[in-house]
Amino acid sequence: MHFARLSVPLDKVLALGNENKSKLFFCISLVYPYLCTQNRKYKEITMAQEDVFKKIVSHCKEYGFVFPSSEIYDGLGAVYDYGQNGVELKNNIKEYWWKSMVLMHDNIVGIDSAIFMHPTIWKASGHVDAFNDPLIDNRDSKKRYRADVLIEDQIAKYEEKIQKEVEKAAKRFGDSFDEAMFRQTNARVLEHQQKRDALHERYAKAMNAMDLDELKQIIIDEEIVCPISGTRNWTDVRQFNLMFSTEMGASADNSMRVYLRPETAQGIFVNYLNVQKTGRMKIPFGIAQIGKAFRNEIVARQFIFRMREFEQMEMQFFVKPGTELDWFPKWKQTRMAWHQALGFGAENYRFHDHEKLAHYANAATDIEFRMPFGFKEVEGIHSRTNFDLSQHEKYSGKQIKYFDPQTNESYTPFVIETSIGVDRMFLSIMCHSYQEEQLENGETRVVLRLPAALAPTKLAVLPLVRKGGLPEKAREIIDQLKFHFNCSYDEKDTIGKRYRRQDAVGTPYCVTVDYETLQDNCVTLRFRDTMEQERVGIDQLQSIIEDKVSIASLLKKLQTNKEG
């Protein structure tokens, strides 16, 4: 609650009698300290979340996860490079996704389509005419925002207020608390819900009609302020096309305008019949792809959450017309299970169903993850109907219908799409894994509690000192294990500092080689999360560690949950 937004017209105050004026000022004197306290608490929470996020961004650079691109030339806006640890984590995320799709489904295969495609593809898909964002500027901060995001954040604030009321009541009433009844009867909840629903209905109507004037009016009526300036000095809402274009050809006279692909899905659609025929695939079947995409984001923000060059993991699942809405909820649950298998807690995920559907969809939802800056989309699941294939058939003039040998008929398949941003997934994992811990001895350690299977390095081998044959023994251990999982060697600084360094990059296991190792062929195995240590034989290391750090461990968990 912001007390600065509460106002009483001066003429009405002056029109009051002296007695009523006294009552008004007395009420203000009672309420004002509370409002100040609530405003201060809100700012403290916001600042704390911002501080955590700044620490994560700084940590990513300091420990070789993510660097600003072209940094020695002062960088390039919203473009980033992945460092030595970042690329390993990113590759592990992609491997987890790829194997969960292709390895665990006998009717899903993969392709890798080109970034450059015939420009008519983007005309057929609707990107040339309709790939726009509604943007609005704040005149005071000179910052640009997506109007739809500002309004959706406002809707989320009403939902957060409702949730806070529910949580407070749950604590007050304990086991006897009836949440459903509370939501139906509590006055404050009903008030917030009414405001939320009214705004949601108005927003959905404006977006479906792409009424830019109405979007601005909503922002004004809801008194949405610029996060930077705190003012409501807004420009009109305008639309911007997000595709990058370039020229292809030997000379200017013979060149053809082509686009950097803004998504990877169209490469699957134009190849679906090639894959179906050469793979002898039968409906239903899926095609998976991981690849770069490019969008000229005007509002690129929040580190790698929204970039101009990013990577997508998409799967298009082709089904018989009329069955798509049966498959849609199945893929919703399958994808949510994939996320939750990482162990970040079900409470940090939620579905956000779309009110405004894209021109190609008849159902759509997002999987959102709780970031330091709120719940944000990491994956989208869409029922794309047969729009894309029909459009490509129309614009290409080629017959791309599927012949069903069971029914002896030809038809254009419908499609269920799952699309996840690799970079957003990377960020969600970093945000959840980053922790600052106060230890019993008073020290503080920064630790990345990455899922072991995704960690860049699985095992760090540390000689206690750099002499007496210990480095050589440590190298020997690495030579035995490096073919099974990623290992690193570190001999600089005290053993305690080396442990802290490995904690900071998320290494789940460390082994220390000491003088006793040369006698008994045993090492001290340290666990990142508990910091506990145990003495184990070198010949036991592979069996202890390998299964826990392999992608297969996550896939087995998925399989077990599915069977359960």
BATISE-389827 format. One line per 5 residues: number of its first residue (from 1); their letters; for each residue y, z, x of C-alpha. Coordinates in Angstrom, 1 decimal. Each point is the difference from the previous one (the first is absolute). Example, Ala and Ser with C-alpha at 12.3 -4.5 7.8 and 13.67 -1.06 7.14 Angstrom:
1) AS) -4.5,7.8,12.3  3.4,-0.7,1.4
***
This chain:
1) MHFAR) 0.0,0.0,0.0  3.4,-0.9,1.4  2.8,2.1,-1.3  2.6,-2.6,1.1  -1.3,-2.2,-2.8
6) LSVPL) 0.8,2.6,-2.8  3.5,-0.6,-1.5  2.0,1.0,-2.9  3.0,-2.1,-1.1  3.2,1.7,0.9
11) DKVLA) 1.7,-0.7,-3.4  -2.8,1.7,-1.8  0.4,3.1,2.2  3.7,0.2,-0.5  -0.5,-0.4,-3.8
16) LGNEN) -2.1,3.2,-0.1  1.4,3.3,-1.1  0.6,2.7,2.6  -3.1,1.9,-1.2  -2.3,-3.1,0.3
21) KSKLF) 1.6,-0.9,3.3  -1.0,3.5,1.3  -3.5,-0.4,-1.3  -0.3,-3.5,1.7  1.2,1.2,3.4
26) FCISL) -2.3,3.1,-0.3  -3.0,-2.2,-0.6  1.0,-2.2,2.9  0.3,3.0,2.2  -3.6,1.0,-0.9
31) VYPYL) -1.5,-3.5,0.4  1.9,-1.2,3.0  -1.8,2.1,2.7  -3.4,-1.1,-1.4  1.1,-3.7,0.0
36) CTQNR) 1.2,0.4,3.6  -3.4,1.6,1.0  -2.0,-2.7,-1.7  2.2,-2.7,1.6  -0.5,1.6,3.4
41) KYKEI) -3.8,0.3,-0.5  -0.1,-3.7,-1.0  1.9,-1.0,3.1  -2.2,2.2,2.2  -3.2,-1.5,-1.3
46) TMAQE) 1.4,-3.5,0.3  1.2,0.7,3.6  -3.4,1.5,0.9  -1.8,-3.1,-1.2  2.4,-2.2,1.8
51) DVFKK) -0.4,2.0,3.2  -3.8,-0.3,-0.2  0.2,-3.7,-0.4  2.4,-0.3,2.9  -2.5,2.0,2.1
56) IVSHC) -2.8,-2.4,-1.0  2.1,-3.0,1.0  0.9,1.6,3.3  -3.7,1.0,0.6  -1.1,-3.6,-0.6
61) KEYGF) 2.2,-1.3,2.8  -0.6,2.9,2.4  -3.7,-0.3,-0.1  -0.5,-3.8,-0.1  -0.6,-0.6,-3.6
66) VFPSS) 3.1,-2.1,-1.1  2.9,-1.4,1.9  3.2,-1.6,-1.3  -0.4,-3.7,0.7  2.1,-1.6,2.7
71) EIYDG) 1.4,3.4,0.8  1.5,-0.9,3.4  2.1,-2.5,-1.9  1.1,2.7,-2.5  -2.9,-0.8,-2.4
76) LGAVY) -0.4,-2.2,-3.0  0.5,1.5,-3.5  -3.2,1.0,-1.9  -2.3,-1.5,2.7  -2.3,2.2,2.0
81) DYGQN) -2.7,-0.2,2.7  -3.2,2.0,0.1  -0.6,1.8,3.3  -3.3,0.8,1.7  -1.0,2.7,-2.4
86) GVELK) 1.5,-1.6,-3.0  -2.0,-3.2,0.4  -3.2,1.9,0.3  0.7,2.0,-3.2  1.1,-3.2,-1.8
91) NNIKE) -3.2,-1.8,1.1  -2.1,2.9,-1.2  1.7,-0.1,-3.4  -0.7,-3.7,-0.3  -3.6,0.4,1.1
96) YWWKS) -0.5,2.8,-2.6  1.4,-2.3,-2.7  -1.8,-3.1,1.1  -3.4,1.5,0.2  0.4,1.9,-3.3
101) MVLMH) 0.7,-3.4,-1.6  -2.3,-2.5,1.8  -2.8,2.3,1.3  -0.4,2.1,-3.1  0.2,-2.9,-2.5
106) DNIVG) -2.5,-2.8,0.2  2.3,-2.2,-2.2  3.2,0.3,2.1  0.6,-2.1,3.1  3.1,-0.4,2.2
111) IDSAI) 2.3,-2.8,1.2  3.0,-0.4,2.2  2.5,-2.5,-1.4  3.0,-1.5,1.8  3.5,1.6,-0.2
116) FMHPT) 1.6,-3.5,-0.5  -1.1,-1.7,-3.2  1.1,-3.0,-2.0  3.4,0.9,-1.6  -1.2,-1.2,-3.5
121) IWKAS) -2.4,3.0,0.1  3.1,2.3,-0.3  1.4,-2.1,-2.8  -3.3,0.3,-1.9  -0.3,3.7,0.5
126) GHVDA) 3.6,0.6,-1.3  1.4,1.4,3.3  2.6,-2.7,0.4  1.5,0.7,-3.4  -0.8,3.6,-0.8
131) FNDPL) -0.6,2.0,3.3  3.2,2.0,-0.4  1.1,3.7,0.2  2.8,1.5,-2.1  2.4,1.5,2.6
136) IDNRD) 3.1,2.1,-0.3  2.6,1.1,2.5  1.9,3.3,0.3  3.6,-0.8,0.9  0.6,3.2,1.8
141) SKKRY) -3.1,0.2,2.3  -0.3,-3.8,0.3  -3.7,0.5,-0.5  -2.2,-2.3,-2.2  -2.8,1.2,-2.3
146) RADVL) -2.6,-1.4,-2.3  1.2,0.8,-3.5  -3.5,0.4,-1.3  -0.9,2.5,2.7  3.1,2.1,-0.8
151) IEDQI) -1.0,0.2,-3.6  -3.7,0.7,0.7  1.1,2.8,2.3  2.0,1.4,-2.9  -3.0,-0.2,-2.3
156) AKYEE) -2.0,1.8,2.7  2.6,2.8,0.0  -0.6,0.7,-3.6  -3.7,0.1,0.6  0.5,2.4,2.9
161) KIQKE) 2.0,2.3,-2.2  -2.8,0.0,-2.6  -2.6,0.7,2.7  2.1,2.9,1.4  0.1,1.6,-3.5
166) VEKAA) -3.7,-0.4,-0.3  -0.7,1.5,3.4  2.3,3.0,-0.7  -1.8,0.7,-3.3  -3.4,-0.4,1.6
171) KRFGD) 0.9,2.7,2.5  1.4,2.3,-2.7  -2.9,-0.3,-2.4  -2.9,-0.4,2.5  -3.5,-0.8,-1.4
176) SFDEA) 1.3,0.2,-3.6  2.4,-2.9,0.5  -0.5,-2.9,-2.4  1.8,-2.9,1.7  -0.4,-2.5,-2.8
181) MFRQT) 1.5,2.4,-2.6  2.8,1.0,2.4  1.0,-3.7,0.4  0.0,-0.5,-3.7  2.0,3.1,-0.9
186) NARVL) 2.3,1.1,2.9  3.6,-0.9,-0.8  1.0,-0.8,3.5  -3.0,-2.2,0.6  0.6,-1.8,-3.3
191) EHQQK) 3.6,-0.6,0.9  -0.8,-1.4,3.4  -2.8,-2.1,-1.5  2.3,-1.5,-2.6  2.5,-1.0,2.6
196) RDALH) -2.7,-1.4,2.2  -1.5,-2.1,-2.8  3.3,-1.3,-1.2  1.0,-1.1,3.5  -3.4,-1.5,0.6
201) ERYAK) 0.1,-2.0,-3.2  3.5,-1.3,0.7  -0.9,-0.8,3.6  -3.2,-1.9,-0.9  1.9,-2.1,-2.6
206) AMNAM) 2.7,-0.8,2.6  -2.5,-1.0,2.7  -2.1,-2.1,-2.3  3.2,-1.9,-1.1  1.4,0.2,3.6
211) DLDEL) 3.2,1.1,-1.6  2.1,0.8,3.1  3.0,1.3,-2.0  -2.3,2.5,-1.8  -1.5,1.1,3.3
216) KQIII) 3.5,0.9,1.3  0.9,1.7,-3.3  -3.1,2.2,0.3  1.0,1.0,3.5  3.5,0.9,-1.3
221) DEEIV) -1.3,1.8,-3.1  -2.5,2.1,2.0  2.7,0.8,2.5  -2.1,-1.1,2.9  1.8,0.5,3.3
226) CPISG) -0.3,-1.7,3.4  -2.1,2.3,2.2  2.4,-0.6,2.9  3.5,0.2,-1.5  -0.9,2.1,-3.1
231) TRNWT) 2.2,-2.3,-2.1  -0.6,-2.3,-3.0  2.2,-2.8,1.2  -2.4,-2.8,-0.7  0.3,-3.8,0.1
236) DVRQF) -1.7,-2.3,-2.5  -3.8,-0.5,0.3  -0.9,-3.3,1.7  -3.3,-1.8,0.8  -1.1,-1.1,3.5
241) NLMFS) -2.9,-2.2,0.9  -2.2,1.6,2.6  -1.8,-2.9,1.7  0.7,-1.1,3.6  0.2,-3.8,0.5
246) TEMGA) -0.2,-2.2,3.0  -0.4,-3.7,0.9  -3.2,-1.7,1.0  0.1,-3.4,1.6  0.7,-1.9,3.3
251) SADNS) 3.6,-0.9,-1.0  2.7,1.1,-2.4  -0.3,-3.2,-2.0  -3.7,0.4,-0.6  -0.2,3.8,-0.3
256) MRVYL) -1.4,1.8,-3.0  1.1,3.4,-1.2  -2.8,2.5,0.2  -0.2,3.7,-0.7  -1.4,3.0,1.8
261) RPETA) -2.4,1.3,-2.5  1.3,3.0,-2.0  -3.5,1.0,-0.9  -3.6,-0.8,1.1  -1.5,-0.6,-3.5
266) QGIFV) 0.9,-3.7,-0.3  -2.0,-0.8,3.0  -3.1,1.4,-1.8  0.7,-1.9,-3.2  0.4,-3.4,1.6
271) NYLNV) -3.3,0.6,1.9  -2.0,1.7,-2.8  -2.0,-3.1,-0.9  -0.8,-0.8,3.7  -1.3,3.5,0.4
276) QKTGR) -2.0,-0.1,-3.2  -1.7,-3.3,0.7  -0.8,0.6,3.7  -1.1,3.6,-0.6  -1.8,-0.9,-3.2
281) MKIPF) 1.8,2.9,-1.7  -0.5,0.8,-3.6  2.5,1.7,-2.4  0.9,2.8,0.4  0.9,-0.2,3.7
286) GIAQI) 2.9,1.0,2.3  1.8,-1.4,3.0  1.7,2.5,2.4  2.7,-0.7,2.6  2.2,1.9,2.4
291) GKAFR) 3.1,-1.7,1.3  3.7,0.1,0.6  2.6,-0.7,-2.7  3.8,-0.3,0.2  2.8,1.0,-2.4
296) NEIVA) 3.7,-0.1,0.6  0.4,3.6,-1.3  3.7,0.6,-0.5  -0.7,3.7,-0.5  -2.4,0.8,2.9
301) RQFIF) -0.3,3.7,0.5  -2.1,3.1,0.6  -1.4,-1.1,3.3  -3.1,-2.2,-0.3  -0.2,0.5,-3.8
306) RMREF) 2.0,-3.1,-0.8  0.2,-2.6,2.8  0.8,-3.7,0.3  -3.3,-0.7,1.8  -3.0,1.9,-1.2
311) EQMEM) -3.8,-0.2,-0.4  -2.0,-0.1,-3.2  -3.6,0.6,-0.9  -0.8,-1.9,-3.2  -3.1,-0.8,-2.0
316) QFFVK) -0.1,-2.4,-2.9  -2.9,0.6,-2.3  -0.9,-3.0,-2.2  -1.5,0.8,-3.4  -0.9,-1.8,-3.2
321) PGTEL) 2.9,-0.3,-2.5  -0.1,2.9,-2.5  -1.6,2.5,2.4  3.1,0.6,2.1  1.1,3.2,-1.8
326) DWFPK) -3.5,1.4,0.4  0.2,-0.6,3.7  3.5,1.3,0.4  -0.8,3.8,-0.5  -3.0,-0.3,2.2
331) WKQTR) 2.0,-1.3,2.9  2.7,2.7,-0.7  -2.7,2.7,0.5  -1.6,-1.8,3.0  3.3,-0.2,1.8
336) MAWHQ) 1.0,3.6,-0.8  -3.3,1.2,1.4  0.6,-2.0,3.2  3.3,1.9,0.5  -1.3,3.4,-0.9
341) ALGFG) -3.0,-0.3,2.4  2.5,0.6,2.8  0.2,3.6,-1.2  3.8,0.3,-0.6  -0.5,1.6,-3.4
346) AENYR) -0.1,-1.5,-3.5  3.3,1.7,-0.8  1.8,-2.3,2.4  -0.9,-3.2,-1.9  0.8,-1.3,-3.4
351) FHDHE) -0.1,-3.2,-2.0  3.3,-1.5,-1.2  -0.6,-2.5,-2.7  2.5,-2.9,-0.3  2.1,-0.4,-3.0
356) KLAHY) 1.6,-3.2,1.2  -2.8,-2.3,0.9  0.3,-2.9,2.4  0.0,-3.5,-1.5  -3.7,-0.4,1.1
361) ANAAT) -1.4,3.3,-1.2  -1.4,1.6,-3.2  -0.6,3.4,1.6  1.3,1.7,3.1  0.1,3.4,1.7
366) DIEFR) 1.0,1.4,3.3  -1.8,2.7,2.1  2.8,2.3,1.2  -0.2,2.5,2.8  2.2,3.1,0.5
371) MPFGF) 2.3,-0.8,2.9  2.7,2.4,1.3  2.4,-2.1,-2.0  -2.0,0.1,-3.3  -3.0,-1.8,-1.5
376) KEVEG) 0.1,-3.6,1.2  -2.2,-3.1,-0.5  -2.6,-0.7,2.6  -2.3,-2.3,-2.0  0.2,-2.2,-3.1
381) IHSRT) -2.8,-1.0,-2.3  0.8,-2.9,-2.3  -1.8,-2.1,-2.7  1.6,-3.3,0.9  -1.7,-2.0,-2.8
386) NFDLS) -0.6,-3.6,0.9  3.6,-0.7,0.7  -0.2,-0.9,3.7  -3.0,-2.2,-0.2  1.3,-1.8,-3.1
391) QHEKY) 3.4,-0.6,1.8  -1.6,-1.4,3.1  -2.2,-2.3,-2.1  3.1,-1.2,-1.8  2.2,-0.5,3.1
396) SGKQI) -2.7,-1.5,2.3  -1.6,-2.2,-2.7  -3.4,1.1,1.3  -2.9,1.4,-2.1  -0.7,3.5,1.3
401) KYFDP) -1.9,1.4,-3.0  -3.2,2.0,0.6  -3.3,-1.4,-1.4  -2.1,2.9,-1.4  -3.7,-1.1,0.3
406) QTNES) -1.1,2.8,-2.4  2.2,-1.2,-2.9  0.2,-3.6,1.1  3.8,0.0,-0.4  3.0,-0.4,2.2
411) YTPFV) 3.0,2.5,-0.2  2.9,1.3,2.0  -1.0,3.5,1.2  2.2,3.1,-0.6  0.9,2.1,2.9
416) IETSI) 0.2,3.7,0.8  2.1,0.7,3.1  0.1,3.0,2.3  2.8,-0.1,2.6  0.8,2.7,2.5
421) GVDRM) 2.7,0.0,2.6  -1.4,0.9,3.5  3.3,1.3,1.2  0.5,2.2,-3.1  -3.6,1.3,0.3
426) FLSIM) 0.8,0.7,3.7  3.1,2.0,-1.0  -1.7,2.0,-2.7  -2.7,1.0,2.5  2.5,1.0,2.6
431) CHSYQ) 2.1,2.0,-2.5  -3.0,1.9,-1.3  -1.5,0.6,3.4  3.1,1.3,1.8  0.1,3.8,0.1
436) EEQLE) 1.8,2.6,2.0  -2.1,3.2,0.3  1.0,3.5,1.0  -2.8,1.4,2.2  -1.1,3.6,0.3
441) NGETR) 1.5,0.3,3.5  3.4,-1.0,-1.4  -0.1,-3.5,1.3  0.5,-3.1,-2.1  -2.1,-3.1,0.2
446) VVLRL) 0.5,-3.4,-1.5  -3.2,-1.5,-1.2  -1.0,-3.3,-1.7  -2.9,0.9,-2.3  -1.1,-3.6,-0.2
451) PAALA) -3.3,-0.8,-1.6  -2.3,-0.1,3.0  -1.2,-3.5,-0.8  3.5,-1.3,0.0  1.3,1.8,3.1
456) PTKLA) 1.1,-2.3,2.9  -2.0,2.0,2.5  -3.2,1.8,-1.0  -0.7,1.9,3.2  2.2,1.1,3.0
461) VLPLV) -1.8,0.9,3.2  2.0,2.5,2.1  -1.0,1.1,3.5  1.1,3.6,0.5  1.5,-0.8,3.4
466) RKGGL) 0.5,-3.2,1.9  -2.4,0.7,2.8  -3.5,1.2,0.8  -1.7,-2.9,-1.6  1.2,0.9,-3.5
471) PEKAR) 2.0,-3.3,-0.6  -3.0,-2.0,1.1  -2.3,1.9,-2.5  2.6,-0.5,-2.8  0.1,-3.8,0.7
476) EIIDQ) -3.8,0.0,-0.1  0.0,1.5,-3.5  2.5,-2.6,-1.2  -2.1,-2.8,1.4  -2.9,1.3,-2.0
481) LKFHF) 1.9,0.4,-3.3  2.7,-2.7,0.0  -2.4,-2.6,-1.5  -0.5,2.2,-3.1  3.6,1.2,-0.7
486) NCSYD) 3.4,0.0,1.5  0.4,2.5,2.8  3.0,0.9,2.3  0.4,1.8,3.3  2.8,2.4,0.8
491) EKDTI) 0.4,2.1,3.2  3.7,0.7,0.0  1.5,3.5,-0.7  -1.8,3.2,-0.9  -3.0,-0.1,-2.4
496) GKRYR) 2.1,1.6,-2.7  2.7,-2.6,0.2  -2.7,-2.8,-0.1  -1.5,1.6,-3.1  3.4,0.0,-1.7
501) RQDAV) 0.6,-3.7,1.0  -3.4,-1.0,-1.6  0.8,2.0,-3.1  3.3,-1.9,-0.4  -1.8,-3.4,0.0
506) GTPYC) -2.7,1.2,-2.3  -3.0,0.0,2.4  -2.8,1.9,-1.9  -2.0,1.0,3.1  0.7,1.0,3.6
511) VTVDY) -2.5,0.9,2.7  0.9,1.9,3.1  -2.0,-0.6,3.2  -0.1,3.1,2.3  -1.9,1.1,3.1
516) ETLQD) -2.8,1.3,-2.2  -0.5,-3.5,-1.3  -1.1,-1.1,3.4  -2.7,2.6,-0.1  -1.3,0.0,-3.6
521) NCVTL) 1.2,-3.4,-1.3  1.8,1.7,-2.9  3.7,-0.3,-1.1  2.3,1.9,-2.2  0.5,-1.8,-3.3
526) RFRDT) 3.3,0.7,-1.9  0.6,-0.8,-3.6  3.5,-1.1,-0.9  0.4,1.6,-3.5  -1.4,3.4,0.8
531) MEQER) 0.6,0.1,3.7  -3.4,1.6,0.3  -2.1,-0.7,3.2  -3.7,-0.1,0.7  -2.1,-0.8,3.0
536) VGIDQ) -2.2,-3.1,-0.5  -2.1,-2.2,2.2  1.4,-3.4,1.0  -3.1,-1.7,-1.4  0.9,1.5,-3.5
541) LQSII) 3.6,-1.3,-0.2  -0.9,-3.4,-1.5  -2.1,1.5,-2.8  2.5,2.7,-0.8  3.1,-2.3,-0.1
546) EDKVS) -1.1,-3.6,-0.8  -0.8,0.4,-3.7  3.1,2.1,-0.8  2.4,-2.5,1.6  -1.5,-3.3,-1.2
551) IASLL) 1.3,-2.1,-2.9  -3.5,0.3,-1.3  0.5,3.7,-0.7  2.8,-0.9,-2.5  -2.1,-2.8,-1.5
556) KKLQT) -2.9,2.4,-0.5  2.3,2.4,-1.7  1.1,-2.7,-2.4  -3.5,-1.0,-0.7  -1.0,3.6,-0.7
561) NKEG) 2.9,0.6,-2.3  -0.8,-3.3,-1.9  -3.6,1.0,-0.4  1.0,3.5,-1.1
***
